[in-house]
């Protein structure tokens, strides 16, 4: 790296925050001065606004994205729609939180390979894994790409399966049907879990999450389960947990929500610059290109059999990168019984994936520096 150049961080959260710093200070000050920090109007307003943005009747703020998914399945069990031992189909290449939400409820994850070209669950393989114990499919909008397909919806309808979305990485993403108007991810299934971890496209200033759904009974159940199992103070109908979004995070997220579409547009501009340049670099593969509506570029993944050498090269050129994710779920020690499974497409993705810097605070000039560094890979 040349002495005059600074390292391009993979994600510079200070710069991301600085974009709307005055609005955050006003929002946080408002909460501090109010003296009300839980279950107040900030959360209620965010839930209303986010439900309207996603296109669902309900949004329930919870503690984090894992809790959001866990509470969905816990609610289905309490409602009698599922029971421990039931099977949930889930993409094999997902982040481990998707799977933990299933196992936490005594349910059985059934791993299905993705397509390498899309990085999302292969809808051609799903029906091969359906058994009499299958009750749900979880799709995960990995990397900010829409994983939903009309075929998955058809499978769920024909087999009477609950469709749950893990929308942790895809705030603002849409599914564009040739026959209808676009619908946002988070409104496509029976319920969806959302994460607002700080590094997300719409990140809080700490942990926070939400569930969106059109199901009135499910929404009421999740709200109760996330508040110790209580529907009114000191009355407990269920053995719940403490998983609530706080007023500070809600106030920050109200600011983020106002800007999410313009932030995603900037990410798309960075992505287009990368795509244009990367098409001509030998030894690097890109996933299938989607329309802008269907990809909000939470991450910009590239693939190379020489991934580790490429990462080292970019680091030497002043470009920080990340690997998402170096070890697939079925090779993790916590799921030791899966360690001998052969899932070659998942393994290829995890062995070759490298994420380039991308954010709403990154400049086009910085993207050009990344492109320049990539161009020197084969020199």
Secondary structure, DSSP 4 states (H G I P E B T S, - for coil): --TTS--B-S--HHHHHHTTHHHHHHHHHHHHHHT--BSSHHHHHHHHHHHHHHT-SEEEEES-HHHHHHHHHHHHHHTTS--TT-EEEEETTS-HHHHHHHHTTT-EEEEEPBPTTTSSB-TTTGGGG--TTEEEEEEE-GGGB----HHHHHHHHHHT-EEEEE-TT-TT-EE--TTS--EETTSSSSEEEEE--TTSTT--SS--EEEEES-HHHHHHHHHHTBTTEEETTEESS---B---BHHHHHHHHHHHHHHHHHHHHHHHHHHHHHHHHTTSTT-EEPPP--GGGB--S-EEEE-TTHHHHHHHHHHTTB--B-TTSS-GGGSGGGGGGTT---HHHHHHHHHEEEEP--TT--HHHHHHHHHHHHTTT-
